[in-house]
Amino acid sequence: MRYLPSEIAAASVYLANLMLKRQPWDGTLQHYSTYCPQDISQCVQTLGALHQAISSNNQLQAIKEKYAHARFQSVSRIPSVPNLAQLVGY
């Protein structure tokens, strides 16, 4: 399945907000992106599955270690969202 670049961008923001335990979507994001959560739910699930797959891949250990440093705000240590399909399934 293919997604528009704008859908990937919107889904990335949605997923990042979930991962950081923030409100994933609000009226401002919907207004400026023109997407409602239902429009991007499949893309969010795809990106979430990709994040989980990469997180569990031991061949990427050097990348994980690099981005675990404070210099990069330890982004590789942010866990995947459990039960993502239930959270974005409408």
N, C-alpha and C positions, 0 to 999 in steps of 0.2 A: 504494500500500500504506500502511496506517495502522499506527501503533505506539502502544502505551500510553505515557502520560507516564513511568511507571516504567521502561519499556524504553528510552526516549529518554535518560533520566537515566543509566541503567546504561551504555548504549552511549557516551554522552558521556564518562563516566569512563574507560571502556576505551580510547577513541580518544585522549583527552588523555594517558593514560599511555603509549600507543604513540608519540605525537608527542614526548613528553619523554624517550623512550628508557628508560622504566621498565618494570617487570614489569606487563603490562596488567591482569591479573586474579589474584586469590589467593583463598584459602579464606575470609578475612574478608569480602571483597566479595561473594563468592558466598553466604555465610551471610546477610548482612544484606539483600542485594537479592533473594535467592531465584532469581537467574538464573545459569546457567552460560554460558560463552562461546558455546556453540552456540546458545543461546536468543536471543542478541542479535547474532549475526554479521551478519545481513542489515541490521539497523539501523545497525551500525557501518559497514558498507560504504556505506550510503546517506548517512550523516553525512559520511564521508570524501569521497565524491564531491561533496557540497555544499560542503565546505571547499575542495576543489580548484577548483571552479567559481567560487567567490567570490574565491579568491586570484588567479585569472587574469583577473578582471573589472576592466578599467581605469576603469570608471565609478565605482568605489568607492575611488579614490585618496585622497581626503580622510580617509576612515575609516581606511584603512591607515596613513596618515601619523600620524594622531592616536594610534593604538594602537601605534605603533612607538616612542613615547617611553618613557623609563625609568619615568616616573610610572605607566604601565600595564604595567610589566614587559616591554615590547617584545613583547607577545603576537602582534602581526600579523606579526612576523618569524619565527615558528616555522613551519618548512616542513611541508607535507603529508607523509603517510606514503606512500612509493613502494611499489608492489606490495601495496597493502592487501588486495586480494582473496586473495592467497596467504597473507598473515599471519593472516587471520581465517577463511579457508575451512577447514572441517573435513570 
